[in-house]
Amino acid sequence: MEKLMVEKSPPLKGKVRISGAKNSALPILAASLLGTEDIILEDVPELKDVRVMCEVLTSLGAKVEKLDKNTIKINSADVNNYETKYELMSKMRASFLVMGPLLARLGKTKNSLPGGCAIGTRPIDLHLKGFRALGAEIDVDHGNISAYSDKLIGEKVYLDFPSVGATENIMMAAVLAEGETTIDNSAMEPEIVDLANFLNKLGANVKGAGTSTIRIKGVEKLGGGTHRIIPDRIEAGTFMVAAAITGGDIIVENIITSHIKPVIAKLKESGCIVSINNDIVRVQGTKNPKPIDIKTLPYPGFPTDMQSQFMAYMSVIQGTSVCIETVFENRFMHVDELKRMGAEIKIDGRSAIIEGVERLSSATVKATDLRAGAALVLAGLISKGTTEIKDIYHIDRGYENIEEKFKNLGAKLYRA
């Protein structure tokens, strides 16, 4: 099992280019099942999760071809299999996103319950609620979920929580439904907008993505097209925090700054200098950062996917910082790992109180989930000695060329 060894490093300096967004690429790959002509996807990050999703598409009858490192060609004209294999579904939660496209395209789908990071329950009831509203019959039997419908009919769907996955799955099912579908209290994340833009390029009629109400007018079929995946706002935020925690000076390229306003705001609050120039952000750390409080919320609030990275930073800010997690109930698993490194953090329900320490110390830790792994890398960069991070397959699920990018900034880390 591979490990990541992170040594105490100098302040990170230089430029880093942000890859395409994992959380945008995965639903768009799933949505490719709806197309009947060639689809070219550009700036697709080379990640384990992306490889799994491509395997899922292939198993369903799609033709998937890698044109170069970050460009994929897909043709789903002959898709005829509606059942996703358990061994693929169990590897990654996002594979459940093929359910909406298959229901729309083939009128039936069968999937096992999804896997992924153990950061909370993330129930799929909202996905199923949306499918039922469109007229699908749902069967749940021994961990398998089947949905089928002779014809999906547009309907109004209200989401009790603005779930990203449910919004995406219902949107994909609705594009071929008869009539108009309205999704109220929909998720507003940039990845939702990217998916809608992709679907519209194929011939769909989706309006309102990025707001709390999305309207979809059903069409008879979708064709093909070329689409570039948006930059990964979480990867961008991770490198911005890397500049802050090491007191460095990093220029982050290929970034949509409107997607990371809360991250920019909190870094400025802590005393960092943040300069913006179109799709480039420069972050200069400070020797004496100020305590900050964060509260995770659905977009456009502070992203839950940046909570653990900020907690690593907050653990060495003198004074008391507070982190409140409202999105996932089990997203403090990284706290015990940071405490192994000397962090002083107390958990009270969904709140974490962080008393900044002067320095962290190296330790053997494990990446309990994707973003926790990123937080431990950041903590390792400022810890005396060498930090050994286990279970780094989580990190590889969401960060493309993480060692190479950090090394180019002066970080000392390697795989073992």
Phi, psi and chi 1 to 4 in degrees:
 res  aa     phi    psi   chi1   chi2   chi3   chi4
   1 MET       -  125.4 -168.7   73.4   74.3      -
   2 GLU   -68.9  147.8  -78.9 -170.7  -41.4      -
   3 LYS  -126.5  157.0  -61.4  174.6  -72.1 -172.7
   4 LEU  -110.8  122.9 -160.3   56.4      -      -
   5 MET  -101.5  120.9  -47.4  -60.5  -73.7      -
   6 VAL  -119.1  121.8 -174.4      -      -      -
   7 GLU  -100.8  155.3  -61.4  177.4    6.2      -
   8 LYS   -56.3  129.6 -175.8  171.1  177.4   19.1
   9 SER  -121.7  159.8  -58.2      -      -      -
  10 PRO   -71.6  169.2   27.4  -34.9      -      -
  11 PRO   -52.5  129.3  -26.8   35.7      -      -
  12 LEU   -74.2  136.7  -59.2 -168.7      -      -
  13 LYS  -141.5  147.9  -66.1 -178.1  179.4  179.7
  14 GLY   129.2 -162.6      -      -      -      -
  15 LYS  -115.8  148.0  -64.5  179.8 -179.6 -179.9
  16 VAL  -140.5  134.0   60.6      -      -      -
  17 ARG   -96.8  131.5 -175.1 -170.7 -176.8  -82.4
  18 ILE   -82.9  137.3  -60.7  -54.4      -      -
  19 SER   -80.4  172.5  -59.3      -      -      -
  20 GLY   -62.9  153.5      -      -      -      -
  21 ALA   -75.4  122.7      -      -      -      -
  22 LYS   -56.7  -45.5  172.9 -173.0   91.3  101.0
  23 ASN   -74.3   -4.1  -70.5  -20.9      -      -
  24 SER  -102.4  -40.1 -167.4      -      -      -
  25 ALA   -63.1  -40.6      -      -      -      -
  26 LEU   -64.3  -51.2  -63.8  177.4      -      -
  27 PRO   -65.3  -32.5   17.7  -29.0      -      -
  28 ILE   -68.9  -38.5  -74.4  174.4      -      -
  29 LEU   -60.2  -44.1  -78.0  164.9      -      -
  30 ALA   -61.0  -42.5      -      -      -      -
  31 ALA   -65.9  -19.7      -      -      -      -
  32 SER   -62.0  -19.9  -62.6      -      -      -
  33 LEU   -63.7  -19.8  -69.2  167.3      -      -
  34 LEU   -81.3  -19.7  -67.4  160.3      -      -
  35 GLY   -80.1  151.1      -      -      -      -
  36 THR  -114.2    3.2   55.8      -      -      -
  37 GLU  -130.4  178.8  -60.3  169.3   20.2      -
  38 ASP   -62.5  136.1  -76.5  -12.1      -      -
  39 ILE  -122.4  130.3  -68.8  168.7      -      -
  40 ILE  -113.5  122.3  -53.1  -69.4      -      -
  41 LEU  -110.9  126.0  -61.3  179.5      -      -
  42 GLU  -108.5  155.7  -60.0  171.7  -20.3      -
  43 ASP    58.4   38.0 -140.8    0.4      -      -
  44 VAL   -80.7  123.7 -179.1      -      -      -
  45 PRO   -67.5  141.9   25.1  -33.6      -      -
  46 GLU   -85.5   91.8 -162.7  171.8   42.4      -
  47 LEU  -132.7  159.8  -59.9  169.3      -      -
  48 LYS   -59.6  -44.3 -179.4 -178.2  175.7 -176.0
  49 ASP   -61.4  -37.9  -83.4   10.8      -      -
  50 VAL   -66.0  -41.1  168.4      -      -      -
  51 ARG   -62.8  -40.3  -70.9 -165.8  -67.4  -87.4
  52 VAL   -63.5  -44.1  171.7      -      -      -
  53 MET   -63.8  -37.4 -176.2   60.4   86.7      -
  54 CYS   -64.6  -37.0  -72.2      -      -      -
  55 GLU   -64.0  -39.5  -73.8  179.9   50.7      -
  56 VAL   -61.2  -47.2  170.2      -      -      -
  57 LEU   -61.1  -43.1  -61.4 -175.3      -      -
  58 THR   -62.8  -41.0  -58.5      -      -      -
  59 SER   -65.1  -22.6   74.0      -      -      -
  60 LEU   -91.0   -2.4  -63.8  169.7      -      -
  61 GLY   108.4    0.7      -      -      -      -
  62 ALA   -79.5  152.6      -      -      -      -
  63 LYS   -98.8  119.1  -66.1  174.6 -176.5  173.8
  64 VAL  -118.7  124.5 -179.3      -      -      -
  65 GLU  -131.6  130.6 -179.3 -175.2   -7.0      -
  66 LYS   -88.6  114.9 -156.8  164.0 -174.7 -176.9
  67 LEU   -82.2  -37.0  -59.8 -176.8      -      -
  68 ASP  -156.0 -171.5   60.5   40.8      -      -
  69 LYS   -51.0  -40.7 -176.7 -177.4  176.0 -175.1
  70 ASN  -122.1   18.7  -61.1  112.2      -      -
  71 THR  -125.7  129.5  -53.5      -      -      -
  72 ILE  -126.1  136.5  -64.1  175.4      -      -
  73 LYS  -109.0  131.6  178.1 -179.1  176.5 -178.6
  74 ILE  -129.7  136.6  -56.5  152.4      -      -
  75 ASN  -130.9  118.0 -170.9  -62.5      -      -
  76 SER  -109.4   19.3  -60.2      -      -      -
  77 ALA   -57.8  -34.6      -      -      -      -
  78 ASP  -105.1   19.8  -62.6  -34.3      -      -
  79 VAL   -60.1  126.0  164.5      -      -      -
  80 ASN  -140.5   -6.2   54.1   11.9      -      -
  81 ASN   -96.8  126.9 -177.2   10.6      -      -
  82 TYR  -105.6    3.0   62.1   87.9      -      -
  83 GLU  -112.7  124.5 -174.7  170.7   -9.5      -
  84 THR   -91.8  131.1  -52.0      -      -      -
  85 LYS   -64.0  141.2  -64.4  176.8 -178.3  176.8
  86 TYR   -58.8  -42.7  167.4   76.9      -      -
  87 GLU   -64.2  -27.0   55.4  -93.6   29.7      -
  88 LEU   -82.8  -44.9  -67.8  174.5      -      -
  89 MET   -61.5  -35.6 -172.6   65.3   74.7      -
  90 SER   -72.7  -18.3   61.7      -      -      -
  91 LYS   -77.0  -27.6  -72.5 -178.4 -178.0  178.0
  92 MET  -155.7  127.3 -178.2 -175.0   64.6      -
  93 ARG   -60.6  -38.3 -178.4  176.9 -177.5   81.9
  94 ALA   -62.7  -16.9      -      -      -      -
  95 SER   -64.1  -17.8   49.2      -      -      -
  96 PHE   -66.0  -17.1 -168.2   72.3      -      -
  97 LEU   -70.2   -7.9  -70.2  172.1      -      -
  98 VAL   -77.6  -10.8  -59.0      -      -      -
  99 MET   -64.1  -45.9 -163.4  168.6 -175.4      -
 100 GLY   -62.1  -50.3      -      -      -      -
 101 PRO   -60.2  -41.1  -25.0   33.2      -      -
 102 LEU   -67.5  -38.4  -71.2  173.8      -      -
 103 LEU   -63.0  -41.6 -176.0   59.4      -      -
 104 ALA   -69.6  -40.6      -      -      -      -
 105 ARG   -82.6  -44.2 -177.4   82.4 -172.3  -83.7
 106 LEU  -108.9  -11.4  -57.8  178.1      -      -
 107 GLY    81.9    1.9      -      -      -      -
 108 LYS  -160.9  155.7   53.2 -173.3  174.2 -178.9
 109 THR  -159.1  147.3  177.0      -      -      -
 110 LYS  -136.3  126.2 -176.7  177.9 -179.7 -178.9
 111 ASN  -138.9  151.9  -56.2  -91.5      -      -
 112 SER   -87.4  165.8   55.8      -      -      -
 113 LEU   -62.3  140.6  -72.5  168.6      -      -
 114 PRO   -76.1  159.0   26.6  -33.0      -      -
 115 GLY  -108.4 -153.2      -      -      -      -
 116 GLY   123.4 -162.2      -      -      -      -
 117 CYS   -67.9  141.9  -75.5      -      -      -
 118 ALA   -89.5   59.5      -      -      -      -
 119 ILE  -101.8    4.6   57.0  174.4      -      -
 120 GLY   158.3  173.6      -      -      -      -
 121 THR   -70.2  -38.3   54.3      -      -      -
 122 ARG    41.0   61.7  -61.4 -164.3  -77.9 -176.5
 123 PRO   -63.0  153.9   24.2  -33.2      -      -
 124 ILE   -99.2   10.7   57.3  168.0      -      -
 125 ASP   -60.9  -32.4   56.7  -25.8      -      -
 126 LEU   -69.6  -34.9  -65.2  178.8      -      -
 127 HIS   -59.3  -49.8  -59.6 -119.8      -      -
 128 LEU   -67.5  -35.5  -56.2 -177.0      -      -
 129 LYS   -59.0  -42.7  174.0 -176.3  176.6  179.8
 130 GLY   -66.1  -42.9      -      -      -      -
 131 PHE   -62.9  -41.0  -63.6  152.2      -      -
 132 ARG   -63.1  -39.9  -75.2 -166.9 -177.7   99.1
 133 ALA   -61.1  -31.3      -      -      -      -
 134 LEU   -83.3   -1.8  -62.2  178.5      -      -
 135 GLY   105.6    9.6      -      -      -      -
 136 ALA   -83.0  147.9      -      -      -      -
 137 GLU   -92.9  136.1  -64.2  -74.6  -28.8      -
 138 ILE  -118.9  131.6  -50.9  -72.4      -      -
 139 ASP  -122.1  131.0  -73.7  -23.4      -      -
 140 VAL  -118.4  121.4 -179.1      -      -      -
 141 ASP  -147.2  115.6  179.5   41.9      -      -
 142 HIS    50.6   48.9  -60.5  -64.7      -      -
 143 GLY    81.4    0.9      -      -      -      -
 144 ASN  -108.3  143.7  -70.4  -43.3      -      -
 145 ILE  -121.6  124.3  -58.3  169.8      -      -
 146 SER  -116.2  143.9  -61.2      -      -      -
 147 ALA  -137.5  140.3      -      -      -      -
 148 TYR  -151.8  152.0   45.6   91.8      -      -
 149 SER  -162.2  135.1  173.5      -      -      -
 150 ASP   -67.3  -36.5  -68.8  -26.0      -      -
 151 LYS  -156.3  125.2 -179.5 -176.9  -73.9 -172.3
 152 LEU   -81.2  137.3  -64.5  176.8      -      -
 153 ILE  -119.3  131.6  -54.0  -66.0      -      -
 154 GLY   -57.7  144.0      -      -      -      -
 155 GLU  -157.2  167.2 -174.8   56.3   84.4      -
 156 LYS   -85.3  131.8  -70.1 -173.7  177.0 -179.1
 157 VAL  -124.8  126.8  179.9      -      -      -
 158 TYR  -110.2  124.5  175.2   80.0      -      -
 159 LEU   -91.4  127.4  -62.9  180.0      -      -
 160 ASP   -65.2  -26.2  -59.0  -50.0      -      -
 161 PHE  -139.2  141.0  177.0   84.0      -      -
 162 PRO   -73.3   68.7   27.1  -34.5      -      -
 163 SER   -69.7  129.3  160.3      -      -      -
 164 VAL   -65.9  -50.6  174.1      -      -      -
 165 GLY   -61.2  -42.6      -      -      -      -
 166 ALA   -65.3  -42.4      -      -      -      -
 167 THR   -58.1  -45.5  -59.1      -      -      -
 168 GLU   -65.1  -47.2  -68.6  167.2  -19.0      -
 169 ASN   -64.4  -43.3 -126.9  -19.3      -      -
 170 ILE   -67.7  -40.5  -63.2  164.6      -      -
 171 MET   -59.6  -43.6 -169.4 -166.6  -47.5      -
 172 MET   -68.5  -35.1  -69.5 -174.2  -75.5      -
 173 ALA   -68.9  -34.7      -      -      -      -
 174 ALA   -77.8  -19.9      -      -      -      -
 175 VAL   -64.6  -24.8  -68.7      -      -      -
 176 LEU  -108.4    6.1  -62.7 -177.8      -      -
 177 ALA   -75.4  154.7      -      -      -      -
 178 GLU   -77.7  129.4 -172.8  176.5  -69.6      -
 179 GLY    88.6 -158.4      -      -      -      -
 180 GLU  -112.7  136.0 -177.8  169.6  -52.9      -
 181 THR  -111.9  137.1  -61.4      -      -      -
 182 THR  -119.6  126.8  -58.1      -      -      -
 183 ILE  -108.5  111.0  -51.7  173.7      -      -
 184 ASP   -97.6  149.3  -78.2  -41.0      -      -
 185 ASN    58.4   38.8 -162.4   30.5      -      -
 186 SER   -74.8  157.0   59.2      -      -      -
 187 ALA   -65.8  149.4      -      -      -      -
 188 MET  -116.6   11.3  -62.3 -171.8  -73.5      -
 189 GLU   -57.6  151.3  -87.8   73.4   -0.3      -
 190 PRO   -56.5  -30.4  -24.8   33.8      -      -
 191 GLU   -66.5  -28.4  -65.7   78.9   14.3      -
 192 ILE   -67.3  -42.4  -60.2  -73.0      -      -
 193 VAL   -63.8  -41.7  178.7      -      -      -
 194 ASP   -62.8  -42.7 -156.7   25.3      -      -
 195 LEU   -61.8  -44.4  173.9   60.7      -      -
 196 ALA   -62.2  -42.4      -      -      -      -
 197 ASN   -62.0  -40.1  -71.0  -19.7      -      -
 198 PHE   -63.5  -48.6  168.9   71.3      -      -
 199 LEU   -59.6  -40.7  -70.0  169.1      -      -
 200 ASN   -65.6  -32.9  -73.4  -21.4      -      -
 201 LYS   -64.3  -30.4  -76.9 -179.1 -178.4  177.2
 202 LEU   -82.2   -6.9  -57.8 -169.3      -      -
 203 GLY   114.7    5.5      -      -      -      -
 204 ALA   -76.2  170.1      -      -      -      -
 205 ASN  -127.6   84.6 -173.2  -21.1      -      -
 206 VAL  -116.4  126.9 -178.5      -      -      -
 207 LYS  -131.1  149.2  -66.2  179.4  179.5  176.3
 208 GLY    93.6   -0.3      -      -      -      -
 209 ALA   -60.2  135.8      -      -      -      -
 210 GLY    98.6   -8.2      -      -      -      -
 211 THR  -115.3  179.0   74.4      -      -      -
 212 SER   -82.1   -4.0   59.8      -      -      -
 213 THR  -130.7  120.4  -58.9      -      -      -
 214 ILE  -112.9  133.7  -61.1  175.5      -      -
 215 ARG  -116.7  129.7  -68.0 -177.4  173.0   82.1
 216 ILE  -124.8  119.1  -53.5  113.4      -      -
 217 LYS   -95.1  122.3  -72.1 -175.3  178.4  177.6
 218 GLY   -65.6  145.2      -      -      -      -
 219 VAL  -123.2  166.8  -63.2      -      -      -
 220 GLU   -72.1  -41.0  -77.7 -167.6   19.1      -
 221 LYS  -158.2  162.3   70.3  171.7 -172.3  174.3
 222 LEU  -111.7  151.3  -61.2 -174.8      -      -
 223 GLY  -103.1 -122.5      -      -      -      -
 224 GLY  -137.2 -172.2      -      -      -      -
 225 GLY   160.8  179.4      -      -      -      -
 226 THR  -118.5  137.0  -60.6      -      -      -
 227 HIS  -145.6  138.6 -177.0   77.7      -      -
 228 ARG  -103.3  128.1  179.4  175.6  -69.0  -86.2
 229 ILE   -68.7  139.7  -54.7  -64.5      -      -
 230 ILE   -67.9  158.1   59.1  170.8      -      -
 231 PRO   -65.1  152.7  -19.2   31.1      -      -
 232 ASP   -82.6  107.7 -166.1  -44.5      -      -
 233 ARG   -67.9  -27.0   59.3 -165.4  172.2  100.9
 234 ILE   -77.5  -39.7  -54.4  -56.5      -      -
 235 GLU   -61.7  -43.1 -175.4 -166.6    9.7      -
 236 ALA   -58.7  -47.0      -      -      -      -
 237 GLY   -61.5  -36.6      -      -      -      -
 238 THR   -63.4  -43.9  -59.8      -      -      -
 239 PHE   -72.1  -29.6  -79.2  102.3      -      -
 240 MET   -65.5  -40.7  -68.8  165.5   70.3      -
 241 VAL   -68.4  -32.5  174.8      -      -      -
 242 ALA   -59.7  -39.3      -      -      -      -
 243 ALA   -64.5  -41.1      -      -      -      -
 244 ALA   -67.8  -47.8      -      -      -      -
 245 ILE   -70.3  -29.3 -161.4  170.3      -      -
 246 THR   -95.2   -2.9   65.4      -      -      -
 247 GLY    67.1   33.8      -      -      -      -
 248 GLY   -95.3 -161.8      -      -      -      -
 249 ASP  -147.7   96.8 -176.8   -6.8      -      -
 250 ILE  -118.6  134.9  -63.0  177.0      -      -
 251 ILE  -101.8  118.5  -65.5  171.0      -      -
 252 VAL  -102.8  117.8 -175.6      -      -      -
 253 GLU  -106.4  157.8  -60.8  177.7  -28.0      -
 254 ASN    62.3   70.7 -170.7   36.7      -      -
 255 ILE  -144.7  140.7 -175.7  170.9      -      -
 256 ILE  -100.9  103.8  -59.6  175.3      -      -
 257 THR   -64.3  -28.0   54.5      -      -      -
 258 SER   -66.0  -18.7   61.7      -      -      -
 259 HIS   -80.1  -15.4  -67.3  173.3      -      -
 260 ILE  -125.8   31.4   52.6  165.1      -      -
 261 LYS   -55.1  -44.9  -74.9 -179.5  179.7  178.5
 262 PRO   -62.9  -36.6  -18.9   31.5      -      -
 263 VAL   -65.1  -45.7  172.4      -      -      -
 264 ILE   -60.0  -45.3  -68.3  170.8      -      -
 265 ALA   -60.6  -45.0      -      -      -      -
 266 LYS   -71.0  -34.8  -69.9  -60.9  171.6 -177.8
 267 LEU   -65.9  -40.3  -72.2  175.9      -      -
 268 LYS   -64.1  -41.5  -76.4 -176.4  174.6  179.7
 269 GLU   -57.8  -35.5  -91.6 -176.1   45.5      -
 270 SER   -77.3  -11.5   75.6      -      -      -
 271 GLY   112.4   -1.2      -      -      -      -
 272 CYS   -70.3  152.9  -66.2      -      -      -
 273 ILE   -96.8  121.2  -61.6  172.0      -      -
 274 VAL  -119.2  119.4 -177.2      -      -      -
 275 SER  -114.3  136.5  -48.7      -      -      -
 276 ILE  -119.4  132.8  -60.2  170.5      -      -
 277 ASN  -141.0   93.9 -178.4   14.3      -      -
 278 ASN    56.9 -113.4  -63.9  -38.2      -      -
 279 ASP   -99.5   25.6   64.8  -14.6      -      -
 280 ILE  -126.1  134.7  -62.0  172.0      -      -
 281 VAL  -126.4  133.0  172.5      -      -      -
 282 ARG  -111.2  128.6 -180.0 -177.6 -178.7 -173.4
 283 VAL  -118.9  123.7  179.8      -      -      -
 284 GLN  -113.8  121.0  -63.6  167.1  -84.8      -
 285 GLY   -72.7  170.1      -      -      -      -
 286 THR  -125.6  150.6  174.8      -      -      -
 287 LYS   -72.1  -28.3  -72.6 -175.3  177.9  179.5
 288 ASN  -126.0   72.2  -61.4  -59.4      -      -
 289 PRO   -65.0  150.9   22.9  -31.8      -      -
 290 LYS   -96.6  148.8  -55.9 -177.5 -173.8   81.3
 291 PRO   -59.2  147.0  -19.0   30.4      -      -
 292 ILE  -135.3  157.6   50.8  176.0      -      -
 293 ASP  -118.1  138.1  -63.6  -19.0      -      -
 294 ILE  -130.1  150.2   60.9  172.9      -      -
 295 LYS  -137.0  117.0 -179.7  179.3 -178.1  179.6
 296 THR   -74.6  141.9   66.8      -      -      -
 297 LEU  -148.9  159.6  -69.3  164.8      -      -
 298 PRO   -58.2  154.3  -25.0   35.3      -      -
 299 TYR   -54.0  136.3 -170.0   86.4      -      -
 300 PRO   -93.5   22.9   33.8  -35.2      -      -
 301 GLY   -74.9 -174.7      -      -      -      -
 302 PHE   -66.9  127.5 -171.1   92.9      -      -
 303 PRO   -71.8  132.1   22.4  -29.7      -      -
 304 THR   -58.4  -29.4 -179.3      -      -      -
 305 ASP   -71.1   -6.7  -81.6   -4.5      -      -
 306 MET  -108.5    0.0  -76.7  -58.3  -55.4      -
 307 GLN   -63.3  -47.6  179.0 -106.5  103.6      -
 308 SER   -68.3  -37.3   54.7      -      -      -
 309 GLN   -63.5  -41.4  -61.7   93.5  -50.5      -
 310 PHE   -67.8  -33.6  -98.0   84.0      -      -
 311 MET   -65.3  -36.5 -161.6  179.0  -68.1      -
 312 ALA   -59.6  -43.1      -      -      -      -
 313 TYR   -65.0  -46.5  178.0   37.3      -      -
 314 MET   -63.2  -26.1  -66.6  151.6   80.6      -
 315 SER   -68.3  -16.2   67.0      -      -      -
 316 VAL  -117.5   17.3  -70.4      -      -      -
 317 ILE   -94.7  119.9  -62.6  177.8      -      -
 318 GLN   -61.3  132.4  -63.1  -59.5  -59.2      -
 319 GLY   111.1 -168.8      -      -      -      -
 320 THR  -109.1  124.8  -56.3      -      -      -
 321 SER  -115.9  154.3  -63.0      -      -      -
 322 VAL  -128.1  138.1  177.7      -      -      -
 323 CYS  -126.5  124.2  171.5      -      -      -
 324 ILE  -114.6  123.8  -58.8  171.9      -      -
 325 GLU  -104.3  115.5  173.2   62.1   53.2      -
 326 THR  -111.0   -8.6   73.1      -      -      -
 327 VAL   -92.2  -51.2  179.4      -      -      -
 328 PHE  -118.5  135.9  -67.9  125.0      -      -
 329 GLU   -79.7   -9.7   77.1  -79.6    1.7      -
 330 ASN  -127.0   39.9 -164.2   25.6      -      -
 331 ARG  -106.4   30.3 -157.3  155.4 -157.0  179.8
 332 PHE  -114.9   21.1  -76.4  149.6      -      -
 333 MET   -65.6  -23.5  -68.3 -168.4  -63.6      -
 334 HIS   -73.8  -15.3   52.9  -81.5      -      -
 335 VAL   -60.0  -47.6  168.6      -      -      -
 336 ASP   -60.5  -35.2  -75.1  -17.5      -      -
 337 GLU   -69.3  -41.8  -54.7  -53.7  -52.3      -
 338 LEU   -65.6  -35.1  -71.3  173.2      -      -
 339 LYS   -66.3  -30.9  -72.8  168.2   75.8  171.0
 340 ARG   -60.6  -27.6  -70.1  179.4 -159.5  -88.0
 341 MET   -92.5    4.8  -57.9  175.6   73.8      -
 342 GLY   103.6    2.2      -      -      -      -
 343 ALA   -68.9  146.5      -      -      -      -
 344 GLU  -109.0   99.3  -68.1 -172.2    9.9      -
 345 ILE  -133.1  132.4  -54.0  169.5      -      -
 346 LYS  -117.4  136.3  -68.5 -178.4  179.9  177.8
 347 ILE  -103.2  132.8  -58.0  -64.7      -      -
 348 ASP  -133.9   93.9 -178.2    9.7      -      -
 349 GLY    65.7 -118.5      -      -      -      -
 350 ARG   -99.3   15.2  -70.2 -158.7  170.6 -165.5
 351 SER  -114.4  145.2  -61.2      -      -      -
 352 ALA  -123.3  128.0      -      -      -      -
 353 ILE  -106.0  121.6  -63.3   91.0      -      -
 354 ILE  -113.0  120.0  -55.2  103.4      -      -
 355 GLU   -98.5  114.4  -65.0  -68.7  -19.1      -
 356 GLY   -61.8  136.8      -      -      -      -
 357 VAL  -107.1  163.2  -63.2      -      -      -
 358 GLU   -68.5  -39.2 -167.2  170.7  -31.2      -
 359 ARG  -154.7  156.3   64.4  176.1   60.9   86.9
 360 LEU   -99.2  162.3  -63.2  176.1      -      -
 361 SER  -121.0  150.3  -59.8      -      -      -
 362 SER   -66.8  153.9   59.7      -      -      -
 363 ALA  -162.0  170.8      -      -      -      -
 364 THR   -93.3  120.5  -62.3      -      -      -
 365 VAL  -133.9  171.8  -67.5      -      -      -
 366 LYS  -131.3  145.0   63.5  178.8  179.1  179.5
 367 ALA   -77.9  103.4      -      -      -      -
 368 THR   -74.9  -22.3   51.8      -      -      -
 369 ASP  -158.1 -179.8   61.6   70.8      -      -
 370 LEU   -56.8  -56.3  165.9   55.9      -      -
 371 ARG   -74.8  -29.1  -53.9  -53.4  173.2 -176.5
 372 ALA   -60.8  -39.2      -      -      -      -
 373 GLY   -60.3  -42.4      -      -      -      -
 374 ALA   -63.3  -39.5      -      -      -      -
 375 ALA   -62.8  -38.6      -      -      -      -
 376 LEU   -70.2  -33.1  -64.8  174.4      -      -
 377 VAL   -61.9  -46.3  171.3      -      -      -
 378 LEU   -61.6  -43.3  -62.8  176.7      -      -
 379 ALA   -64.8  -38.3      -      -      -      -
 380 GLY   -63.1  -31.7      -      -      -      -
 381 LEU   -63.7  -23.9  -66.1  171.7      -      -
 382 ILE  -115.2    9.7   56.2  165.4      -      -
 383 SER   -97.8  138.6  -62.8      -      -      -
 384 LYS   -64.8  131.4 -173.2  177.2  179.7 -179.5
 385 GLY    93.5 -156.0      -      -      -      -
 386 THR  -119.1  122.9  -58.7      -      -      -
 387 THR   -92.2  130.9  -61.9      -      -      -
 388 GLU  -104.5  116.1  179.7 -178.6  -47.2      -
 389 ILE  -106.4  119.8  -54.4  174.6      -      -
 390 LYS   -96.0  170.7  -63.0 -179.0  176.0 -179.6
 391 ASP    56.8   42.1  -67.0   -8.3      -      -
 392 ILE   -76.1   -1.0   60.3  170.4      -      -
 393 TYR   -59.3  -28.2   63.3   88.3      -      -
 394 HIS   -61.8  -44.3  -77.4  -59.5      -      -
 395 ILE   -62.8  -41.3  -59.8  173.5      -      -
 396 ASP   -66.4  -16.7  -68.7  -23.7      -      -
 397 ARG   -70.5  -22.2  -72.5 -175.5   45.5 -121.7
 398 GLY  -132.6   -5.3      -      -      -      -
 399 TYR  -127.1  120.4  -69.5   91.0      -      -
 400 GLU   -84.3  127.1 -178.0  180.0   39.8      -
 401 ASN    52.6   47.0  -58.8  -32.1      -      -
 402 ILE   -62.6  -40.9 -171.5  165.6      -      -
 403 GLU   -66.2  -45.4  -55.6  110.7  -75.3      -
 404 GLU   -59.8  -43.4 -176.4 -177.1  -40.6      -
 405 LYS   -66.0  -42.1  -71.9 -176.2  177.0 -177.1
 406 PHE   -69.3  -40.7  -90.6  110.0      -      -
 407 LYS   -60.8  -38.4  -77.9  178.8 -179.5  176.4
 408 ASN   -64.5  -16.9  -72.5  -19.3      -      -
 409 LEU   -97.5    0.4  -62.7  170.1      -      -
 410 GLY   101.6    5.8      -      -      -      -
 411 ALA   -73.9  150.5      -      -      -      -
 412 LYS  -108.1  101.8  -62.2  177.6 -178.5  177.8
 413 LEU  -155.4  153.5   75.0  168.1      -      -
 414 TYR  -160.3  161.0   58.3   91.9      -      -
 415 ARG   -89.7  148.5  -71.8 -172.0 -175.8 -126.5
 416 ALA  -137.1      -      -      -      -      -
